[in-house]
Amino acid sequence: MRFSTFLIFIIGAVRLFGDLNHGRMSIIPEYDQNMVTILFSGHRESVTQNNTFLFTVPSDVDSVSQIKTNPKGELEFVLISTRFIKGLNWVEVPKGLDEFAFMINSTKFPEPGNRYFEYELSFSETVIELDFEIQEPLAAENFEYTGFKGESSQDAHGQTIHSIQWTNIPQNNVHMITFSYMNTRGLTTRSTLNELMKLSQPDVQVEIPPQKIKRHSLYIWEPMIALAVVTLFTMLVLNYYQNGKARNLNCLNCGNKLSELDKFCPECGEKI
């Protein structure tokens, strides 16, 4: 699934839930870059839209963007600053929004190898429902996570997703979410999918275009020489045939039949 399509799905999903603080959060390690991306969307009750609502982001956060849709229906990403309060990084949701969506990116992993990620998740007000999931990278080996006991499922590409629905999360309650795995080649899920696609496709044989036969132009004297050689050869053959025929005559003295090698008649001894 394309990343932009996934974003639209996350944003659109919250429209199904009407009248309360409902949220959805997906943690996606190394999808198209060697970093952890978090997508968080939510719906707020009208009576709470003018209250300050904050949520935490990981300590190694690189950027936080609010996701908006412009009048053309295109996605826009507006950078949002974080606030450091009591040892945690917080992001404030703008007031007056009934629906919101954010994308949080961690710092990049510097090189292939062991991966470790932790996230102290907390909200400044009660969240009645939160659909939470971690998507396991396709390139991950020995993937392990802590902080919840979720259900595991696989999508069409074989990617494992660990999910849970939390209800009535108290304000300022902290969920410590961690996961670790090995990525020996430093591949992203997208690059792994590309490799799988190439392996599933048959080898395409390159068709070599037929080479044109070079045709040399003949000069006028070349066919004339060839004609002269053929004519000379024909004359020699005819001459040989006539000589042979002439030598196959009978002896003029006794009429005995002669061969072409005879110099004297074998019957009467007459010289040929």
C-alpha positions in Angstrom: 0.0 0.0 0.0 1.3 3.4 -0.9 2.2 5.6 2.0 -0.1 8.5 0.9 -3.0 6.0 0.6 -2.2 4.8 4.1 -2.3 8.3 5.5 -5.7 9.0 3.9 -7.0 5.7 5.4 -5.8 6.7 8.9 -7.3 10.2 8.6 -10.6 8.9 7.1 -11.0 6.2 9.7 -11.7 8.6 12.5 -14.9 9.8 10.8 -16.6 6.6 11.7 -16.5 7.4 15.3 -18.7 10.3 16.3 -19.1 11.9 19.6 -16.1 11.2 21.8 -12.4 11.4 22.1 -11.5 8.6 19.8 -8.1 8.0 18.4 -6.0 5.8 16.2 -2.3 5.4 16.4 0.0 3.3 14.1 3.7 2.9 14.8 5.4 2.0 11.5 9.2 1.2 11.7 11.3 1.6 8.5 8.5 1.7 6.0 10.1 3.8 3.3 13.0 5.3 5.3 15.2 4.0 8.1 13.3 5.7 10.8 10.1 5.1 12.9 7.0 6.9 11.7 4.0 7.4 14.0 0.6 8.3 12.6 -1.9 9.6 15.1 -5.5 10.8 14.3 -8.4 11.6 16.5 -11.9 13.0 16.9 -12.9 15.3 19.7 -16.3 16.1 21.2 -17.6 19.5 20.5 -17.7 20.4 24.2 -13.9 19.7 24.6 -12.7 21.3 21.3 -11.7 24.5 23.0 -9.8 22.8 25.8 -6.1 22.3 25.5 -5.3 18.8 24.5 -1.7 17.4 24.4 -0.1 14.1 23.6 3.5 12.9 24.0 6.0 12.0 21.3 9.1 9.8 21.6 12.3 11.3 23.1 14.3 10.8 19.8 11.7 12.7 17.8 13.0 14.4 14.6 9.9 16.1 13.3 6.2 16.5 14.0 3.8 17.5 11.3 0.1 18.2 11.4 -1.6 16.6 8.4 -4.2 18.7 6.6 -6.2 18.5 3.4 -6.5 21.5 1.2 -9.6 22.4 -0.9 -8.2 20.3 -3.7 -8.2 17.2 -1.5 -4.3 17.1 -1.4 -2.4 16.4 1.8 -0.4 19.1 3.4 2.2 18.7 6.2 2.6 21.6 8.6 5.5 21.4 11.0 4.6 21.6 14.7 7.0 22.3 17.6 7.1 20.2 20.7 7.1 21.2 24.3 9.3 19.6 27.0 7.3 19.2 30.2 8.3 17.0 33.2 10.8 14.9 31.2 8.5 14.2 28.2 8.0 15.8 24.8 4.5 17.0 24.2 2.6 18.2 21.2 -0.5 20.5 21.5 -3.5 19.9 19.2 -4.8 23.2 17.9 -8.1 24.3 19.5 -11.4 24.2 17.7 -10.6 21.0 15.7 -13.2 18.2 15.7 -10.7 16.0 13.8 -7.0 16.0 13.6 -4.1 14.0 12.3 -0.3 14.1 12.9 2.8 12.4 11.5 5.7 12.0 13.9 9.2 10.9 12.6 12.0 9.6 14.8 15.7 10.2 14.0 17.1 7.9 11.4 18.9 4.7 12.3 22.6 5.4 11.3 23.4 1.9 9.9 22.2 -1.7 9.5 22.0 -3.7 12.7 20.1 -3.8 16.0 17.0 -1.6 16.4 15.6 -0.4 19.6 12.7 2.0 20.1 10.8 3.2 23.2 7.8 5.5 23.5 6.3 6.9 26.8 2.7 7.5 25.5 0.5 9.8 27.5 -2.5 12.2 26.9 -3.5 15.3 28.8 -7.1 14.3 29.0 -9.1 11.1 29.1 -9.2 9.1 25.8 -12.3 6.9 25.7 -11.1 4.7 22.8 -7.7 4.3 21.1 -7.0 1.8 18.4 -3.2 1.1 18.7 -1.0 -0.9 16.4 2.7 -1.7 15.6 3.5 -2.8 12.1 6.4 -5.2 12.0 8.9 -4.4 9.2 9.3 -7.1 6.6 13.1 -7.0 7.0 12.9 -7.5 10.8 14.5 -10.5 12.4 13.7 -11.5 16.0 11.0 -8.8 16.4 9.8 -8.3 20.0 7.6 -5.7 21.7 6.4 -4.8 25.2 3.8 -2.5 26.7 0.7 -4.3 25.6 -0.6 -7.7 24.7 -2.2 -7.4 21.3 -3.6 -9.5 18.5 -1.3 -10.4 15.6 -2.5 -10.5 12.0 -0.9 -10.4 8.5 -1.7 -8.2 5.5 -1.7 -9.3 1.9 2.1 -8.8 1.7 2.9 -10.9 4.7 3.6 -8.0 7.0 2.7 -8.7 10.7 0.6 -6.2 12.6 0.2 -6.2 16.4 -2.9 -4.3 17.5 -5.1 -3.6 20.5 -8.0 -1.3 21.5 -7.6 0.6 24.7 -10.6 2.1 26.4 -10.9 4.9 29.0 -7.2 5.8 29.2 -6.8 8.2 32.2 -5.2 11.6 31.6 -1.5 11.7 32.2 -1.4 7.9 32.4 1.9 6.7 30.8 2.1 3.6 28.6 5.7 2.5 28.0 5.9 1.0 24.5 9.1 -0.6 23.3 10.2 -2.9 20.5 13.4 -4.3 19.2 14.6 -6.3 16.2 17.6 -6.9 13.9 17.8 -5.4 10.4 21.0 -6.9 9.1 20.8 -5.2 5.6 19.2 -2.0 6.6 16.3 -2.6 4.2 13.0 -0.8 4.5 9.6 -2.5 4.0 9.2 -0.8 0.6 12.6 -1.9 -0.7 11.9 -5.5 0.6 8.6 -5.5 -1.2 10.4 -4.4 -4.4 12.8 -7.3 -4.1 9.9 -9.7 -3.6 8.2 -8.3 -6.7 11.3 -8.8 -8.8 11.8 -12.4 -7.6 8.1 -13.2 -8.4 8.4 -11.9 -12.0 9.8 -14.2 -14.7 13.1 -13.3 -16.4 12.5 -11.1 -19.3 14.6 -12.1 -22.3 16.1 -9.2 -24.2 15.2 -9.6 -27.9 18.2 -8.9 -30.1 17.1 -7.1 -33.3 18.0 -9.0 -36.5 21.2 -7.7 -38.2 20.9 -6.4 -41.7 22.9 -8.3 -44.3 25.5 -6.1 -45.9 25.1 -6.1 -49.6 28.2 -4.9 -51.5 27.7 -3.2 -54.8 29.4 -4.8 -57.7 31.5 -2.8 -60.2 30.8 -3.3 -63.9 34.0 -5.3 -64.6 33.3 -7.9 -61.9 30.3 -9.5 -63.7 32.3 -9.3 -67.0 35.2 -11.3 -65.6 32.8 -13.8 -64.1 31.1 -14.2 -67.5 34.5 -14.7 -69.2 35.6 -17.4 -66.8 32.3 -19.3 -67.3 32.7 -19.0 -71.1 36.3 -20.3 -71.0 35.3 -23.3 -68.8 32.4 -24.2 -71.1 34.7 -24.1 -74.2 37.3 -26.4 -72.5 34.6 -28.9 -71.6 33.2 -28.9 -75.1 36.7 -29.3 -76.6 37.4 -32.2 -74.3 34.1 -33.9 -75.1 34.7 -33.5 -78.9 38.3 -34.9 -78.7 37.1 -37.8 -76.7 34.3 -38.4 -79.2 36.8 -38.2 -82.1 39.1 -40.7 -80.5 36.4 -43.3 -80.1 36.4 -44.0 -83.9 37.0 -47.5 -85.3 40.3 -48.5 -87.0 40.4 -47.3 -90.6 42.3 -50.4 -91.7 40.3 -53.2 -90.1 37.3 -51.5 -88.6 38.2 -52.8 -85.0 36.8 -50.6 -82.2 39.5 -48.4 -80.6 39.8 -46.8 -77.2 41.0 -43.3 -76.6 44.4 -44.6 -75.2 45.2 -46.7 -78.2 48.1 -45.5 -80.4 48.0 -48.7 -82.6 45.1 -50.9 -83.5 45.3 -54.0 -81.2 43.8 -56.1 -84.1 45.9 -55.3 -87.2 48.7 -53.1 -85.7 47.8 -50.1 -87.9 49.0 -46.8 -86.4 46.2 -44.6 -85.3 
